[in-house]
Amino acid sequence: MDNIINFDPEAVLCPFCRKRIATRLCDAPIGRQHWCGHPPRTVQIPGADYWPWQTPMHVTLTCDRPICESCATRVGEEIDYCPDCIRRIMTQGKNHGKID
């Protein structure tokens, strides 16, 4: 009785199919954050503890929507895209190079 577990079924279900547990996050890039001078202290930069003089001056922002394995589109070995980002990428690809 000492262990109380909070369970929120909406947080763990895939928002696209609402049937399976979301075990991945969408890795589609949606933008970049740039700054001048020293990076803000709130930004977590891998390797900054070891090489602080080589920290980048930008961070790539990703979609990060939770998705299940069935709804995810895997690119390569570690990159997953959600259905919304795949739709956006496919739409951009069809319009690439066209002049209105």
Sequence and secondary structure as in RCSB ss.txt:
>XXXX:A:sequence
MDNIINFDPEAVLCPFCRKRIATRLCDAPIGRQHWCGHPPRTVQIPGADYWPWQTPMHVTLTCDRPICESCATRV
GEEIDYCPDCIRRIMTQGKNHGKID
>XXXX:A:secstr
        HHHHB TTTSSSB  EE   EEEEEE SSS  TT   TTTTT GGG  SEEEEE   EE TTT EEE
TTTEEE HHHHHHHHHHHHHTT   
